Amino acid sequence: MRFLNIFLILCAAFISYAECHDSEKARAVANECKDEVGATDADVDSMFNHEPAGSSEAKCLHACVMKRFGLLNDEGKMDKEKALDILEKIHGDDEEQQNLGKEVVEACGDIEVDEDHCEAAEEYRMCIHGKAEENGFKLGRV
């Protein structure tokens, strides 16, 4: 599963590599977060399709998932070390994609983001998707 490759590599608390790379686990986490923040099934589907968050609940869904996989810390900032560790595990066999992913992490990991964690998650998502599109990093789909 490559849903979490960048959005949740950088963007949505990786419990372990096996769990983050398991689409059922990722969906379960997203659904738990959906209920927690009042998001909809459509918000979950949009997140897995790498679409922009269409509501504050959808932004909070992204933040919740990122926190659960350890990519967003308690201060609402991206954990670049965690993102790079996961990137290496996911794309360890593809040096080109791994290097492109590192570029994305470096470009987006230190951007200034809103204090609101939901807004911050969306700002990271926008940066990640923009940089991935620019440099050719493949986000993938579930």
KEDREN-98918 format. One record per residue: x, y, z of N, C-alpha, C in turn; chain. Coordinates in pm, whole numbers. Atoms other than C-alpha are relative to their C-alpha. Layout:
neast = X; nnorth = Y; nup = Z; caeast = X; canorth = Y; caup = Z; ceast = X; cnorth = Y; cup = Z; c = A;
...
***
This chain:
neast = 85; nnorth = -117; nup = 0; caeast = 0; canorth = 0; caup = 0; ceast = 88; cnorth = 122; cup = 0; c = A;
neast = -85; nnorth = -116; nup = 6; caeast = 138; canorth = 334; caup = -89; ceast = -75; cnorth = 127; cup = 38; c = A;
neast = 76; nnorth = -118; nup = -44; caeast = -132; canorth = 566; caup = 51; ceast = 83; cnorth = 85; cup = 93; c = A;
neast = -72; nnorth = -74; nup = -101; caeast = 94; canorth = 663; caup = 336; ceast = 138; cnorth = 41; cup = -46; c = A;
neast = -135; nnorth = -28; nup = 46; caeast = 403; canorth = 701; caup = 123; ceast = 42; cnorth = 142; cup = 27; c = A;
neast = -40; nnorth = -136; nup = -31; caeast = 411; canorth = 1076; caup = 136; ceast = -99; cnorth = 65; cup = 91; c = A;
neast = 93; nnorth = -69; nup = -89; caeast = 93; canorth = 1207; caup = 284; ceast = 19; cnorth = -47; cup = 142; c = A;
neast = -19; nnorth = 48; nup = -135; caeast = 136; canorth = 982; caup = 580; ceast = 142; cnorth = -41; cup = 30; c = A;
neast = -142; nnorth = 9; nup = -32; caeast = 504; canorth = 935; caup = 543; ceast = 30; cnorth = 129; cup = 73; c = A;
neast = -21; nnorth = -130; nup = -58; caeast = 500; canorth = 1302; caup = 623; ceast = -125; cnorth = 48; cup = 65; c = A;
neast = 126; nnorth = -41; nup = -40; caeast = 160; canorth = 1358; caup = 659; ceast = -53; cnorth = -125; cup = 56; c = A;
neast = 82; nnorth = 71; nup = -74; caeast = -105; canorth = 1088; caup = 889; ceast = 72; cnorth = -95; cup = 59; c = A;
neast = -86; nnorth = 63; nup = -91; caeast = 120; canorth = 776; caup = 1409; ceast = 35; cnorth = -135; cup = -55; c = A;
neast = -35; nnorth = 132; nup = 45; caeast = 308; canorth = 498; caup = 1236; ceast = 34; cnorth = -84; cup = 121; c = A;
neast = -21; nnorth = 88; nup = -113; caeast = 281; canorth = 226; caup = 1496; ceast = 118; cnorth = -92; cup = -32; c = A;
neast = -114; nnorth = 77; nup = 48; caeast = 520; canorth = 9; caup = 1296; ceast = -6; cnorth = 2; cup = -152; c = A;
neast = -1; nnorth = 1; nup = 146; caeast = 625; canorth = -24; caup = 935; ceast = -105; cnorth = -96; cup = -55; c = A;
neast = 96; nnorth = 99; nup = 51; caeast = 415; canorth = -338; caup = 888; ceast = -141; cnorth = 54; cup = 8; c = A;
neast = 135; nnorth = -52; nup = -15; caeast = 106; canorth = -166; caup = 1021; ceast = -24; cnorth = 117; cup = -94; c = A;
neast = 22; nnorth = -116; nup = 86; caeast = 158; canorth = 154; caup = 823; ceast = -10; cnorth = -43; cup = -145; c = A;
neast = 1; nnorth = 46; nup = 139; caeast = 209; canorth = -46; caup = 506; ceast = -118; cnorth = -93; cup = -28; c = A;
neast = 117; nnorth = 87; nup = 10; caeast = -113; canorth = -240; caup = 566; ceast = -122; cnorth = 88; cup = -24; c = A;
neast = 111; nnorth = -89; nup = 34; caeast = -407; canorth = -76; caup = 390; ceast = -117; cnorth = -16; cup = 94; c = A;
neast = 109; nnorth = 19; nup = -95; caeast = -656; canorth = -232; caup = 630; ceast = 27; cnorth = 77; cup = 129; c = A;
neast = -36; nnorth = -74; nup = -121; caeast = -469; canorth = -86; caup = 927; ceast = -14; cnorth = 150; cup = -23; c = A;
neast = 10; nnorth = -143; nup = 31; caeast = -447; canorth = 254; caup = 759; ceast = -146; cnorth = 43; cup = -4; c = A;
neast = 144; nnorth = -32; nup = 5; caeast = -820; canorth = 249; caup = 687; ceast = -61; cnorth = -2; cup = 140; c = A;
neast = 54; nnorth = 9; nup = -136; caeast = -894; canorth = 142; caup = 1045; ceast = 38; cnorth = 125; cup = 80; c = A;
neast = -44; nnorth = -121; nup = -70; caeast = -688; canorth = 431; caup = 1183; ceast = -78; cnorth = 120; cup = -51; c = A;
neast = 75; nnorth = -112; nup = 58; caeast = -856; canorth = 674; caup = 944; ceast = -144; cnorth = 0; cup = 49; c = A;
neast = 139; nnorth = 7; nup = -48; caeast = -1200; canorth = 549; caup = 1049; ceast = -12; cnorth = 33; cup = 148; c = A;
neast = 0; nnorth = -40; nup = -141; caeast = -1113; canorth = 582; caup = 1418; ceast = 9; cnorth = 152; cup = 10; c = A;
neast = -16; nnorth = -145; nup = -1; caeast = -999; canorth = 936; caup = 1351; ceast = -125; cnorth = 70; cup = -52; c = A;
neast = 124; nnorth = -56; nup = 58; caeast = -1309; canorth = 1003; caup = 1140; ceast = -104; cnorth = 18; cup = 110; c = A;
neast = 98; nnorth = -7; nup = -109; caeast = -1531; canorth = 924; caup = 1436; ceast = 41; cnorth = 100; cup = 107; c = A;
neast = -53; nnorth = -90; nup = -104; caeast = -1308; canorth = 1120; caup = 1672; ceast = -19; cnorth = 147; cup = -35; c = A;
neast = 3; nnorth = -142; nup = 40; caeast = -1313; canorth = 1443; caup = 1469; ceast = -128; cnorth = 41; cup = -71; c = A;
neast = 126; nnorth = -33; nup = 66; caeast = -1658; canorth = 1422; caup = 1309; ceast = 10; cnorth = 10; cup = -151; c = A;
neast = -15; nnorth = 0; nup = 146; caeast = -1534; canorth = 1365; caup = 954; ceast = -97; cnorth = -103; cup = -60; c = A;
neast = 91; nnorth = 89; nup = 71; caeast = -1728; canorth = 1169; caup = 692; ceast = 77; cnorth = -110; cup = -73; c = A;
neast = -62; nnorth = 103; nup = 84; caeast = -1663; canorth = 856; caup = 486; ceast = 61; cnorth = 63; cup = -125; c = A;
neast = -52; nnorth = -70; nup = 119; caeast = -1617; canorth = 1089; caup = 189; ceast = 132; cnorth = 68; cup = 31; c = A;
neast = -127; nnorth = -62; nup = -41; caeast = -1343; canorth = 1272; caup = 382; ceast = 112; cnorth = -103; cup = 3; c = A;
neast = -100; nnorth = 108; nup = -4; caeast = -1163; canorth = 942; caup = 439; ceast = 39; cnorth = -39; cup = -143; c = A;
neast = -29; nnorth = 36; nup = 139; caeast = -1194; canorth = 850; caup = 71; ceast = 84; cnorth = 107; cup = -67; c = A;
neast = -77; nnorth = -110; nup = 59; caeast = -1066; canorth = 1193; caup = -32; ceast = 144; cnorth = -2; cup = 48; c = A;
neast = -136; nnorth = 6; nup = -53; caeast = -767; canorth = 1156; caup = 197; ceast = 79; cnorth = -110; cup = -69; c = A;
neast = -69; nnorth = 111; nup = 64; caeast = -678; canorth = 818; caup = 47; ceast = 23; cnorth = 24; cup = -149; c = A;
neast = -18; nnorth = -36; nup = 140; caeast = -712; canorth = 970; caup = -300; ceast = 87; cnorth = 124; cup = -17; c = A;
neast = -91; nnorth = -116; nup = 0; caeast = -475; canorth = 1255; caup = -206; ceast = -69; cnorth = 127; cup = -45; c = A;
neast = 76; nnorth = -120; nup = 36; caeast = -747; canorth = 1517; caup = -253; ceast = 4; cnorth = 100; cup = 114; c = A;
neast = -1; nnorth = -103; nup = -105; caeast = -755; canorth = 1847; caup = -64; ceast = -112; cnorth = -21; cup = 100; c = A;
neast = 101; nnorth = 6; nup = -104; caeast = -941; canorth = 1859; caup = 263; ceast = -107; cnorth = 104; cup = -31; c = A;
neast = 109; nnorth = -90; nup = 37; caeast = -1282; canorth = 2010; caup = 192; ceast = -71; cnorth = 65; cup = 117; c = A;
neast = 66; nnorth = -55; nup = -119; caeast = -1376; canorth = 2097; caup = 550; ceast = 99; cnorth = 0; cup = 116; c = A;
neast = -87; nnorth = 0; nup = -118; caeast = -1228; canorth = 2166; caup = 890; ceast = 9; cnorth = -141; cup = 59; c = A;
neast = -3; nnorth = 138; nup = -49; caeast = -1325; canorth = 1810; caup = 990; ceast = 97; cnorth = -85; cup = -82; c = A;
neast = -92; nnorth = 75; nup = 85; caeast = -1132; canorth = 1671; caup = 693; ceast = 145; cnorth = 36; cup = 33; c = A;
neast = -135; nnorth = -42; nup = -40; caeast = -825; canorth = 1875; caup = 794; ceast = 38; cnorth = -67; cup = 132; c = A;
neast = -26; nnorth = 64; nup = -130; caeast = -857; canorth = 1740; caup = 1148; ceast = 17; cnorth = -151; cup = -15; c = A;
neast = -20; nnorth = 142; nup = 30; caeast = -887; canorth = 1389; caup = 1006; ceast = 145; cnorth = -23; cup = -39; c = A;
neast = -139; nnorth = 11; nup = 43; caeast = -551; canorth = 1438; caup = 834; ceast = 93; cnorth = 13; cup = 120; c = A;
neast = -85; nnorth = -22; nup = -117; caeast = -398; canorth = 1573; caup = 1157; ceast = -3; cnorth = -120; cup = 93; c = A;
neast = 15; nnorth = 115; nup = -89; caeast = -534; canorth = 1285; caup = 1363; ceast = 78; cnorth = -120; cup = -52; c = A;
neast = -70; nnorth = 115; nup = 58; caeast = -400; canorth = 1021; caup = 1126; ceast = 151; cnorth = 22; cup = 6; c = A;
neast = -143; nnorth = -31; nup = -6; caeast = -63; canorth = 1195; caup = 1105; ceast = 54; cnorth = -19; cup = 141; c = A;
neast = -43; nnorth = 16; nup = -140; caeast = -42; canorth = 1203; caup = 1484; ceast = 5; cnorth = -147; cup = 39; c = A;
neast = 4; nnorth = 142; nup = -35; caeast = -140; canorth = 839; caup = 1517; ceast = 119; cnorth = -76; cup = -58; c = A;
neast = -114; nnorth = 66; nup = 62; caeast = 143; canorth = 743; caup = 1283; ceast = 133; cnorth = 68; cup = 32; c = A;
neast = -123; nnorth = -62; nup = -47; caeast = 396; canorth = 970; caup = 1454; ceast = 60; cnorth = 103; cup = -92; c = A;
neast = -55; nnorth = -96; nup = 95; caeast = 439; canorth = 1212; caup = 1166; ceast = -24; cnorth = 144; cup = 40; c = A;
neast = 30; nnorth = -133; nup = -52; caeast = 290; canorth = 1511; caup = 1345; ceast = 19; cnorth = -11; cup = 151; c = A;
neast = -28; nnorth = 11; nup = -143; caeast = 428; canorth = 1572; caup = 1693; ceast = -99; cnorth = 82; cup = 83; c = A;
neast = 92; nnorth = -68; nup = -91; caeast = 258; canorth = 1723; caup = 1996; ceast = -5; cnorth = 151; cup = -21; c = A;
neast = -3; nnorth = -143; nup = 30; caeast = 358; canorth = 2071; caup = 1881; ceast = -62; cnorth = 31; cup = -137; c = A;
neast = 60; nnorth = -20; nup = 131; caeast = 190; canorth = 2018; caup = 1543; ceast = 102; cnorth = 15; cup = -112; c = A;
neast = -107; nnorth = -8; nup = 100; caeast = 521; canorth = 1993; caup = 1355; ceast = 29; cnorth = -139; cup = -54; c = A;
neast = -36; nnorth = 126; nup = 62; caeast = 634; canorth = 1724; caup = 1115; ceast = 124; cnorth = -59; cup = 66; c = A;
neast = -117; nnorth = 71; nup = -51; caeast = 872; canorth = 1464; caup = 1257; ceast = 78; cnorth = -51; cup = -121; c = A;
neast = -76; nnorth = 33; nup = 120; caeast = 1126; canorth = 1458; caup = 975; ceast = 76; cnorth = -132; cup = 15; c = A;
neast = -72; nnorth = 125; nup = -21; caeast = 1327; canorth = 1174; caup = 1128; ceast = -90; cnorth = -120; cup = -23; c = A;
neast = 97; nnorth = 108; nup = 17; caeast = 1021; canorth = 952; caup = 1142; ceast = -37; cnorth = -15; cup = -147; c = A;
neast = 34; nnorth = 3; nup = 141; caeast = 928; canorth = 1047; caup = 788; ceast = 111; cnorth = -63; cup = -83; c = A;
neast = -113; nnorth = 55; nup = 75; caeast = 1276; canorth = 965; caup = 657; ceast = 18; cnorth = -149; cup = 29; c = A;
neast = -10; nnorth = 141; nup = -36; caeast = 1280; canorth = 634; caup = 846; ceast = -103; cnorth = -82; cup = -76; c = A;
neast = 107; nnorth = 71; nup = 70; caeast = 948; canorth = 530; caup = 696; ceast = 27; cnorth = -1; cup = -150; c = A;
neast = -33; nnorth = -10; nup = 142; caeast = 1053; canorth = 651; caup = 352; ceast = 104; cnorth = -105; cup = -39; c = A;
neast = -105; nnorth = 98; nup = 29; caeast = 1363; canorth = 433; caup = 368; ceast = -58; cnorth = -142; cup = -3; c = A;
neast = 60; nnorth = 134; nup = -5; caeast = 1155; canorth = 128; caup = 462; ceast = -92; cnorth = -25; cup = -120; c = A;
neast = 95; nnorth = 17; nup = 110; caeast = 896; canorth = 187; caup = 191; ceast = 69; cnorth = -2; cup = -135; c = A;
neast = -65; nnorth = -11; nup = 131; caeast = 1126; canorth = 287; caup = -94; ceast = 146; cnorth = -44; cup = 4; c = A;
neast = -138; nnorth = 45; nup = -12; caeast = 1445; canorth = 114; caup = 19; ceast = 52; cnorth = -70; cup = -123; c = A;
neast = -41; nnorth = 73; nup = 120; caeast = 1449; canorth = -87; caup = -302; ceast = 0; cnorth = 87; cup = -125; c = A;
neast = 6; nnorth = -92; nup = 114; caeast = 1406; canorth = 217; caup = -527; ceast = 73; cnorth = 128; cup = 37; c = A;
neast = -85; nnorth = -112; nup = -41; caeast = 1693; canorth = 459; caup = -481; ceast = -47; cnorth = 134; cup = -56; c = A;
neast = 48; nnorth = -125; nup = 60; caeast = 1552; canorth = 717; caup = -720; ceast = -120; cnorth = 55; cup = 75; c = A;
neast = 118; nnorth = -45; nup = -73; caeast = 1214; canorth = 732; caup = -546; ceast = 36; cnorth = 39; cup = 144; c = A;
neast = -43; nnorth = -34; nup = -135; caeast = 1383; canorth = 731; caup = -207; ceast = 64; cnorth = 139; cup = 3; c = A;
neast = -64; nnorth = -132; nup = 6; caeast = 1596; canorth = 1030; caup = -306; ceast = -101; cnorth = 111; cup = -28; c = A;
neast = 104; nnorth = -98; nup = 27; caeast = 1295; canorth = 1213; caup = -448; ceast = -84; cnorth = 24; cup = 126; c = A;
neast = 75; nnorth = -12; nup = -124; caeast = 1105; canorth = 1142; caup = -126; ceast = 76; cnorth = 81; cup = 105; c = A;
neast = -82; nnorth = -79; nup = -93; caeast = 1394; canorth = 1281; caup = 79; ceast = -6; cnorth = 147; cup = -34; c = A;
neast = 14; nnorth = -140; nup = 42; caeast = 1374; canorth = 1599; caup = -127; ceast = -131; cnorth = 59; cup = 50; c = A;
neast = 132; nnorth = -45; nup = -45; caeast = 1005; canorth = 1624; caup = -40; ceast = 4; cnorth = 26; cup = 151; c = A;
neast = -9; nnorth = -15; nup = -146; caeast = 1074; canorth = 1570; caup = 332; ceast = 80; cnorth = 125; cup = 36; c = A;
neast = -84; nnorth = -116; nup = -30; caeast = 1352; canorth = 1829; caup = 333; ceast = -69; cnorth = 130; cup = -38; c = A;
neast = 67; nnorth = -123; nup = 45; caeast = 1146; canorth = 2083; caup = 139; ceast = -119; cnorth = 36; cup = 88; c = A;
neast = 125; nnorth = -27; nup = -72; caeast = 832; canorth = 2047; caup = 349; ceast = 12; cnorth = -14; cup = 152; c = A;
neast = -10; nnorth = 28; nup = -142; caeast = 957; canorth = 1938; caup = 690; ceast = 14; cnorth = 121; cup = 89; c = A;
neast = -26; nnorth = -117; nup = -84; caeast = 1056; canorth = 2282; caup = 813; ceast = -81; cnorth = 122; cup = -39; c = A;
neast = 79; nnorth = -117; nup = 37; caeast = 791; canorth = 2504; caup = 658; ceast = -72; cnorth = 55; cup = 124; c = A;
neast = 79; nnorth = -62; nup = -106; caeast = 613; canorth = 2748; caup = 886; ceast = -145; cnorth = -40; cup = -19; c = A;
neast = 139; nnorth = 43; nup = 8; caeast = 269; canorth = 2612; caup = 964; ceast = -81; cnorth = 65; cup = 111; c = A;
neast = 95; nnorth = -56; nup = -96; caeast = -36; canorth = 2732; caup = 1151; ceast = 14; cnorth = -70; cup = 135; c = A;
neast = -2; nnorth = 60; nup = -133; caeast = -51; canorth = 2674; caup = 1526; ceast = -108; cnorth = -106; cup = 16; c = A;
neast = 109; nnorth = 98; nup = -3; caeast = -378; canorth = 2487; caup = 1474; ceast = 47; cnorth = -125; cup = -72; c = A;
neast = -54; nnorth = 124; nup = 57; caeast = -277; canorth = 2125; caup = 1415; ceast = -77; cnorth = -46; cup = -123; c = A;
neast = 79; nnorth = 40; nup = 117; caeast = -561; canorth = 2066; caup = 1169; ceast = 43; cnorth = 80; cup = -123; c = A;
neast = -48; nnorth = -86; nup = 109; caeast = -452; canorth = 2362; caup = 956; ceast = 143; cnorth = -38; cup = -38; c = A;
neast = -138; nnorth = 38; nup = 27; caeast = -88; canorth = 2256; caup = 991; ceast = 6; cnorth = -127; cup = -86; c = A;
neast = 2; nnorth = 124; nup = 78; caeast = -168; canorth = 1907; caup = 861; ceast = -33; cnorth = 28; cup = -146; c = A;
neast = 36; nnorth = -34; nup = 138; caeast = -333; canorth = 2057; caup = 553; ceast = 113; cnorth = 74; cup = -70; c = A;
neast = -113; nnorth = -73; nup = 59; caeast = -38; canorth = 2292; caup = 496; ceast = 112; cnorth = -97; cup = -37; c = A;
neast = -100; nnorth = 103; nup = 35; caeast = 201; canorth = 1996; caup = 511; ceast = -47; cnorth = -81; cup = -121; c = A;
neast = 53; nnorth = 78; nup = 111; caeast = -26; canorth = 1799; caup = 278; ceast = 17; cnorth = 75; cup = -131; c = A;
neast = -12; nnorth = -80; nup = 123; caeast = -31; canorth = 2082; caup = 25; ceast = 145; cnorth = 8; cup = -45; c = A;
neast = -142; nnorth = -7; nup = 33; caeast = 347; canorth = 2118; caup = 39; ceast = 48; cnorth = -133; cup = -56; c = A;
neast = -43; nnorth = 134; nup = 41; caeast = 404; canorth = 1744; caup = 10; ceast = -49; cnorth = -33; cup = -141; c = A;
neast = 56; nnorth = 32; nup = 132; caeast = 172; canorth = 1702; caup = -285; ceast = 60; cnorth = 87; cup = -109; c = A;
neast = -60; nnorth = -91; nup = 98; caeast = 310; canorth = 2007; caup = -462; ceast = 142; cnorth = -38; cup = -34; c = A;
neast = -140; nnorth = 37; nup = 22; caeast = 672; canorth = 1904; caup = -416; ceast = 10; cnorth = -135; cup = -69; c = A;
neast = -1; nnorth = 132; nup = 64; caeast = 598; canorth = 1542; caup = -511; ceast = -33; cnorth = 12; cup = -148; c = A;
neast = 36; nnorth = -19; nup = 140; caeast = 429; canorth = 1655; caup = -831; ceast = 114; cnorth = 67; cup = -77; c = A;
neast = -112; nnorth = -74; nup = 63; caeast = 719; canorth = 1891; caup = -905; ceast = 119; cnorth = -90; cup = -28; c = A;
neast = -124; nnorth = 77; nup = 18; caeast = 997; canorth = 1636; caup = -857; ceast = -23; cnorth = -144; cup = -48; c = A;
neast = 26; nnorth = 133; nup = 53; caeast = 823; canorth = 1316; caup = -971; ceast = -10; cnorth = -110; cup = 103; c = A;
neast = 17; nnorth = 103; nup = -103; caeast = 786; canorth = 1139; caup = -638; ceast = -140; cnorth = -58; cup = -12; c = A;
neast = 128; nnorth = 68; nup = 18; caeast = 507; canorth = 880; caup = -665; ceast = -67; cnorth = -20; cup = 134; c = A;
neast = 77; nnorth = 12; nup = -124; caeast = 245; canorth = 909; caup = -394; ceast = -69; cnorth = -134; cup = 10; c = A;
neast = 70; nnorth = 127; nup = -1; caeast = 55; canorth = 597; caup = -492; ceast = -143; cnorth = 14; cup = 52; c = A;
neast = 139; nnorth = 5; nup = -45; caeast = -300; canorth = 498; caup = -400; ceast = -21; cnorth = -133; cup = 73; c = A;
neast = 37; nnorth = 124; nup = -66; caeast = -460; canorth = 240; caup = -175; ceast = -79; cnorth = -84; cup = -95; c = A;
***
